[in-house]
Amino acid sequence: MRIGIVSQWYPPEPAFIPGELADELAGRGHRVRVLTAHPNYPGGRIYPGYRQRWNTRETHGAVAVRRVPVHPSHDTSAVGRVASYLSFAATSSLAATRWLAGMDAVYVYHPPPTAVAATLLPRLSGRAPVLLHVQDIWPESVTASEMAPTGRRGRLLERALTAAMRRTYRAADGIAVLSPSMAQLVIERGADPARVRTVLNWTDERLFRPVPVDPAARAALGHRGRCTVMFAGNMGPFQRVETAVRAAAALPDTVDLVLVGSGTEEEPARRLAAELGAENVRFLGRRAPEEMAALYAAADFQLVTLRDLPALRGTVPSKVQAALACGRPVVVSAPGDVVGLVDAARVGLTCPPEDWRALVERFAEAARMPAAERAEAGARARRLYQERMSRRVGVDAIEDMLTKLPRRR
């Protein structure tokens, strides 16, 4: 097959799903063309070695890549984010007329949904069917963020985005989603149920894998021989890390909480820990991706927290796949499908979201868990990842969907 891939983000940016999908499909004999922007995520600045030009082309093995100009922005500026999304919609649409001509199918990585615009012009001639890979639900992912306007402007934005997403879901020939709840949401918003399929995400398996416990990594975490729970990743408005800080502060002699990463909520969480006198809460800041597998192995549990929002009930955060791929049990304080997944597979402990008292109980239970039982949960975690979330399983599912997309005149 001749397969087009449209994604605003693509390696060398940390967007491994579209990048690995392109490589895997090419390795299976498909002819793959990628349409993307000049790399600028997550810093919002064009990467060294790149210069924004109209017709930048690259070849990575059997994958052909075309990059188009984009307004680089990924800060807290709503105007900057909108400009970034719309600029890629415009430039990719113009480039797609020739670059995606003759494709048998086109895969679109969402977010942002504006990337779908690149598939519209090729539809006017030769109509390649489109598979939309939905990673989060709009408009909620926008309207619930700190950048969203409030009042009348906020309501207008929500109505406009809702209408746009309904049109997008109806137009897609196939939709891959992360969970059953997300599938139900996109169906309620206009998608044909026969075209929707749940495909669990995979993680970057070069980085996240089982490794032996390293004394240097334990020292980096400040491990002192008692239950150590690690939160790794973005500390933003959807993660509610203050819930974990409060819970850990209630168990000063039982559990250590280590937060690795950064985000807009890091400073408020640091202030809260100081106010509570939580000396068992430590912040390590950002760490190199190559260090993460060792840090995962050095901690006893990995923590997942999410806000209690309808749009997040169908989310399986990427840190879940990373933990399971490393063979580590998890503590989950979140709504929806991720709790059912963890409970069914017996790979960790769960509690309702944004309930720090319930999380205190889970932390205490984690501390009481014998080492042998924790190791068994970790082994089940690794099996769950390999059987249901691995790159091979995910690419198999996406490839199957692409080959079965309806061909239209």
C-alpha positions as CSV (number, residue, x, y, z in Angstrom):
1,M,0.0,0.0,0.0
2,R,0.9,3.7,-0.5
3,I,0.3,5.2,3.0
4,G,0.4,8.9,3.9
5,I,1.0,10.0,7.5
6,V,0.0,13.5,8.7
7,S,1.2,14.6,12.1
8,Q,2.2,18.1,13.2
9,W,4.8,16.5,15.5
10,Y,7.3,13.9,14.3
11,P,10.8,12.8,15.2
12,P,13.3,14.1,16.2
13,E,10.5,15.6,18.4
14,P,9.3,13.2,21.1
15,A,6.4,12.0,19.0
16,F,7.4,8.4,18.8
17,I,3.9,6.9,17.8
18,P,3.8,8.5,14.3
19,G,7.5,8.0,13.9
20,E,7.6,4.4,14.8
21,L,4.4,3.7,12.9
22,A,6.0,5.1,9.7
23,D,9.1,2.9,10.2
24,E,7.2,-0.2,11.0
25,L,4.8,0.1,8.1
26,A,7.8,0.8,5.7
27,G,9.5,-2.3,7.2
28,R,6.5,-4.3,6.3
29,G,6.7,-3.3,2.6
30,H,4.4,-0.3,2.5
31,R,5.4,2.9,0.7
32,V,5.2,5.6,3.3
33,R,5.1,9.4,3.0
34,V,5.0,11.7,6.0
35,L,3.8,15.3,6.0
36,T,4.8,17.2,9.1
37,A,6.2,20.5,10.5
38,H,9.7,21.6,11.2
39,P,10.5,20.3,14.7
40,N,9.9,22.7,17.6
41,Y,8.1,20.7,20.3
42,P,8.2,20.9,23.3
43,G,10.3,24.1,23.5
44,G,8.5,26.1,20.9
45,R,11.7,26.8,19.0
46,I,13.0,25.3,15.7
47,Y,15.5,22.6,16.4
48,P,19.2,23.3,15.7
49,G,20.1,22.2,12.2
50,Y,16.7,23.0,10.8
51,R,15.6,26.1,8.9
52,Q,12.0,26.8,8.0
53,R,11.6,26.4,4.3
54,W,8.7,25.5,2.1
55,N,9.9,22.3,0.6
56,T,12.2,20.6,3.2
57,R,12.5,16.9,2.3
58,E,14.2,14.0,4.1
59,T,14.6,10.3,3.7
60,H,14.7,8.0,6.7
61,G,15.3,4.5,5.4
62,A,12.3,3.7,3.3
63,V,10.2,6.6,4.7
64,A,10.0,9.9,2.8
65,V,9.3,13.0,4.9
66,R,8.2,16.5,3.9
67,R,8.3,19.3,6.4
68,V,6.3,22.6,6.0
69,P,6.7,25.9,7.8
70,V,4.7,26.4,11.1
71,H,4.4,29.0,13.7
72,P,6.5,27.5,16.5
73,S,4.8,27.8,19.9
74,H,4.2,25.5,22.8
75,D,3.9,27.8,25.9
76,T,1.0,28.9,27.9
77,S,-0.1,31.5,25.3
78,A,-3.4,30.6,23.8
79,V,-2.8,32.8,20.8
80,G,0.5,31.1,20.2
81,R,-1.0,27.6,20.3
82,V,-3.8,28.6,18.0
83,A,-1.4,30.2,15.6
84,S,0.7,27.0,15.6
85,Y,-2.2,24.7,14.9
86,L,-3.8,26.9,12.2
87,S,-0.4,27.5,10.5
88,F,0.2,23.8,10.1
89,A,-3.4,23.3,8.9
90,A,-2.7,25.9,6.2
91,T,0.7,24.8,5.0
92,S,0.1,21.1,5.2
93,S,-3.1,21.5,3.2
94,L,-1.2,23.2,0.4
95,A,1.6,20.7,0.4
96,A,-0.7,17.7,0.6
97,T,-2.1,18.4,-2.9
98,R,1.0,16.8,-4.4
99,W,2.8,15.1,-1.6
100,L,-0.2,12.9,-0.7
101,A,-1.5,12.5,-4.2
102,G,-2.0,8.8,-5.1
103,M,-2.0,7.5,-1.6
104,D,-4.2,4.4,-0.9
105,A,-4.9,5.6,2.6
106,V,-3.9,8.5,4.9
107,Y,-3.3,8.2,8.7
108,V,-3.8,11.4,10.7
109,Y,-2.4,11.7,14.2
110,H,-4.7,13.8,16.5
111,P,-4.0,16.1,18.4
112,P,-4.4,18.7,17.1
113,P,-7.5,18.0,15.0
114,T,-6.5,20.8,12.6
115,A,-4.0,18.3,11.1
116,V,-7.1,16.7,9.4
117,A,-7.2,19.8,7.1
118,A,-4.3,18.3,5.0
119,T,-6.6,15.4,3.9
120,L,-9.3,17.7,2.5
121,L,-7.7,18.9,-0.7
122,P,-6.5,15.4,-1.8
123,R,-10.1,14.3,-1.4
124,L,-11.2,16.5,-4.3
125,S,-9.4,14.2,-6.6
126,G,-8.5,10.6,-6.0
127,R,-10.1,10.6,-2.5
128,A,-7.8,8.6,-0.2
129,P,-9.6,7.2,2.8
130,V,-8.6,8.7,6.1
131,L,-7.8,7.0,9.4
132,L,-7.9,9.4,12.4
133,H,-5.9,8.3,15.5
134,V,-7.5,10.2,18.4
135,Q,-5.3,10.7,21.4
136,D,-7.5,13.1,23.4
137,I,-11.0,14.5,23.3
138,W,-11.7,18.0,22.0
139,P,-13.1,20.5,23.0
140,E,-12.8,19.4,26.6
141,S,-9.0,19.1,26.4
142,V,-9.0,22.8,25.4
143,T,-11.8,24.2,27.5
144,A,-10.6,22.5,30.7
145,S,-7.1,23.9,30.4
146,E,-5.7,27.1,32.0
147,M,-5.4,28.7,28.6
148,A,-9.1,28.6,27.7
149,P,-11.2,31.8,27.8
150,T,-14.0,32.1,30.2
151,G,-17.5,33.5,30.1
152,R,-19.2,34.2,26.7
153,R,-15.9,33.7,24.7
154,G,-15.4,30.4,26.4
155,R,-18.9,29.2,25.5
156,L,-18.5,30.3,21.9
157,L,-15.2,28.5,21.6
158,E,-16.7,25.3,23.1
159,R,-19.6,25.4,20.6
160,A,-17.3,26.0,17.6
161,L,-15.0,23.2,18.6
162,T,-17.8,20.8,19.3
163,A,-19.3,21.4,15.8
164,A,-15.9,21.1,14.2
165,M,-15.2,17.8,15.9
166,R,-18.6,16.4,14.9
167,R,-17.8,17.1,11.3
168,T,-14.3,15.6,11.7
169,Y,-15.6,12.4,13.2
170,R,-18.3,12.0,10.6
171,A,-15.9,12.6,7.7
172,A,-13.3,10.0,8.9
173,D,-13.3,6.7,7.2
174,G,-11.9,5.0,10.3
175,I,-11.1,6.2,13.9
176,A,-8.7,4.5,16.3
177,V,-9.2,5.5,19.9
178,L,-7.4,4.7,23.2
179,S,-10.2,3.1,25.2
180,P,-13.8,1.9,25.2
181,S,-15.0,5.1,26.9
182,M,-13.3,7.3,24.3
183,A,-14.9,5.1,21.6
184,Q,-18.3,5.8,23.1
185,L,-17.6,9.5,23.2
186,V,-16.7,9.8,19.5
187,I,-19.7,7.7,18.5
188,E,-22.0,10.0,20.5
189,R,-20.4,12.9,18.7
190,G,-21.1,11.7,15.2
191,A,-18.7,8.8,14.4
192,D,-20.0,5.7,12.7
193,P,-19.7,2.9,15.3
194,A,-18.6,0.5,12.5
195,R,-15.6,2.6,11.8
196,V,-14.4,3.0,15.4
197,R,-11.8,0.6,17.0
198,T,-10.0,0.7,20.3
199,V,-6.2,0.5,19.9
200,L,-4.2,0.9,23.1
201,N,-1.1,3.1,22.7
202,W,2.4,1.7,23.0
203,T,5.4,3.4,24.5
204,D,9.0,4.1,23.3
205,E,10.3,0.6,23.8
206,R,13.9,1.7,23.3
207,L,13.6,3.8,26.5
208,F,11.1,1.9,28.6
209,R,12.0,-1.7,29.3
210,P,12.9,-3.9,32.3
211,V,16.4,-3.2,33.7
212,P,18.2,-4.3,36.9
213,V,18.0,-2.1,39.9
214,D,20.9,0.4,39.9
215,P,22.2,1.7,43.2
216,A,23.0,5.0,41.5
217,A,19.3,5.4,40.4
218,R,18.1,4.5,44.0
219,A,20.5,7.2,45.3
220,A,19.1,9.7,42.8
221,L,15.6,9.0,44.0
222,G,16.7,9.3,47.6
223,H,15.5,5.7,48.3
224,R,16.0,5.0,52.0
225,G,14.7,1.5,52.4
226,R,10.9,2.2,52.6
227,C,8.1,2.3,50.0
228,T,9.0,4.8,47.3
229,V,6.3,5.9,44.9
230,M,7.4,7.8,41.8
231,F,5.4,10.2,39.6
232,A,7.0,10.7,36.2
233,G,5.9,13.1,33.5
234,N,4.1,16.4,33.0
235,M,2.8,18.2,36.1
236,G,-0.1,20.1,34.5
237,P,-3.6,21.1,35.2
238,F,-5.0,17.6,34.3
239,Q,-2.6,15.7,36.6
240,R,-3.6,17.1,40.0
241,V,-0.3,16.2,41.6
242,E,-1.3,18.2,44.7
243,T,-3.6,15.2,45.5
244,A,-0.5,13.0,45.8
245,V,1.5,15.6,47.8
246,R,-1.3,15.8,50.4
247,A,-1.6,12.0,50.6
248,A,2.2,11.5,51.0
249,A,2.3,14.3,53.7
250,A,-0.2,12.3,55.7
251,L,2.2,9.3,55.8
252,P,5.6,11.0,56.7
253,D,7.1,7.8,58.2
254,T,5.7,5.3,55.8
255,V,6.0,6.4,52.1
256,D,8.4,8.6,50.1
257,L,6.9,10.4,47.1
258,V,9.4,11.4,44.3
259,L,8.2,13.6,41.4
260,V,10.2,13.5,38.2
261,G,9.4,16.0,35.5
262,S,8.0,19.5,35.3
263,G,5.0,21.6,34.2
264,T,2.8,24.5,35.2
265,E,1.7,22.8,38.5
266,E,5.2,22.0,39.7
267,E,5.7,25.3,41.6
268,P,2.3,25.1,43.3
269,A,3.1,21.5,44.3
270,R,6.4,22.5,45.7
271,R,4.8,25.3,47.7
272,L,2.1,22.9,49.0
273,A,4.8,20.4,50.1
274,A,6.6,23.1,52.0
275,E,3.4,24.4,53.7
276,L,2.6,20.8,54.8
277,G,6.1,20.2,56.0
278,A,6.2,17.1,53.8
279,E,9.9,16.1,54.0
280,N,9.0,12.8,52.4
281,V,8.1,14.5,49.1
282,R,11.0,15.2,46.7
283,F,11.2,16.9,43.3
284,L,13.9,15.8,40.9
285,G,13.0,18.0,37.9
286,R,13.4,16.9,34.3
287,R,15.6,13.9,33.6
288,A,17.1,12.7,30.4
289,P,14.9,10.0,28.7
290,E,17.8,7.6,28.8
291,E,17.7,7.7,32.6
292,M,14.1,6.9,33.0
293,A,14.1,3.0,32.9
294,A,16.7,2.9,35.7
295,L,14.6,5.4,37.8
296,Y,11.4,3.3,37.2
297,A,13.3,0.2,38.4
298,A,14.6,2.0,41.4
299,A,11.1,2.9,42.7
300,D,8.6,0.5,44.2
301,F,5.5,1.8,42.5
302,Q,4.7,4.3,39.7
303,L,1.9,6.8,40.3
304,V,-0.8,7.9,37.9
305,T,-3.1,10.8,38.8
306,L,-5.8,12.6,36.7
307,R,-8.5,15.1,37.3
308,D,-12.1,13.9,37.5
309,L,-13.3,15.2,34.1
310,P,-15.6,13.4,31.6
311,A,-13.1,13.8,28.8
312,L,-10.4,12.1,30.9
313,R,-12.4,9.0,31.6
314,G,-11.4,7.5,28.3
315,T,-7.7,8.4,28.8
316,V,-5.0,5.9,29.4
317,P,-2.0,8.2,30.2
318,S,1.3,7.4,28.5
319,K,3.0,6.9,31.9
320,V,0.8,3.8,32.3
321,Q,2.4,2.1,29.2
322,A,5.8,3.2,30.3
323,A,5.4,1.7,33.8
324,L,4.0,-1.6,32.5
325,A,6.7,-1.9,29.8
326,C,9.3,-1.5,32.6
327,G,7.5,-4.2,34.6
328,R,6.5,-1.9,37.5
329,P,3.3,-2.0,39.5
330,V,1.2,1.2,39.6
331,V,-0.9,3.2,42.0
332,V,-3.7,4.9,40.0
333,S,-5.9,7.8,41.2
334,A,-7.9,8.5,38.1
335,P,-11.4,8.2,36.6
336,G,-12.6,5.8,33.9
337,D,-11.0,3.0,31.9
338,V,-7.5,3.1,33.2
339,V,-8.8,2.0,36.6
340,G,-10.7,-1.0,35.1
341,L,-7.6,-2.0,33.1
342,V,-5.3,-2.0,36.2
343,D,-7.8,-3.8,38.4
344,A,-8.7,-6.4,35.8
345,A,-5.0,-7.3,35.2
346,R,-4.0,-7.0,38.9
347,V,-1.1,-4.8,38.1
348,G,-1.5,-2.3,40.9
349,L,-3.8,-0.4,43.3
350,T,-6.5,2.1,42.4
351,C,-8.7,4.7,44.0
352,P,-11.1,7.5,42.9
353,P,-9.5,10.7,41.4
354,E,-8.8,13.9,43.4
355,D,-9.5,12.1,46.7
356,W,-6.3,12.5,48.7
357,R,-7.7,10.6,51.7
358,A,-8.4,7.5,49.5
359,L,-4.9,7.9,48.1
360,V,-3.5,7.8,51.6
361,E,-5.1,4.3,52.0
362,R,-3.6,3.1,48.7
363,F,-0.1,4.5,49.7
364,A,-0.4,2.7,53.0
365,E,-1.5,-0.5,51.3
366,A,1.4,-0.2,48.9
367,A,3.8,0.1,51.8
368,R,2.4,-3.1,53.4
369,M,2.6,-5.2,50.3
370,P,5.3,-7.9,50.6
371,A,8.2,-7.7,48.1
372,A,7.2,-11.0,46.5
373,E,3.7,-9.9,45.9
374,R,5.0,-6.6,44.4
375,A,7.3,-8.6,42.1
376,E,4.4,-10.7,40.9
377,A,2.3,-7.6,40.1
378,G,5.3,-6.2,38.2
379,A,5.6,-9.5,36.2
380,R,1.9,-9.3,35.3
381,A,2.4,-5.6,34.3
382,R,5.1,-6.6,31.8
383,R,2.9,-9.4,30.4
384,L,-0.1,-7.0,30.0
385,Y,2.1,-4.6,28.1
386,Q,3.5,-7.3,25.7
387,E,0.1,-8.9,25.0
388,R,-2.1,-5.8,24.6
389,M,0.0,-2.6,24.4
390,S,3.3,-3.4,22.6
391,R,4.4,-1.6,19.4
392,R,3.9,-4.8,17.5
393,V,0.3,-5.2,18.7
394,G,-0.5,-1.6,18.1
395,V,1.0,-1.4,14.6
396,D,-0.8,-4.7,13.7
397,A,-4.1,-3.1,14.6
398,I,-3.4,0.2,12.7
399,E,-2.2,-1.7,9.6
400,D,-5.3,-3.8,9.7
401,M,-7.5,-0.7,9.9
402,L,-5.7,1.0,7.0
403,T,-6.0,-2.0,4.7
404,K,-9.7,-2.3,5.5
405,L,-10.6,1.4,5.0
406,P,-13.4,1.7,2.5
407,R,-12.2,2.7,-1.0
408,R,-14.3,5.4,-2.6
409,R,-14.4,6.9,-6.1
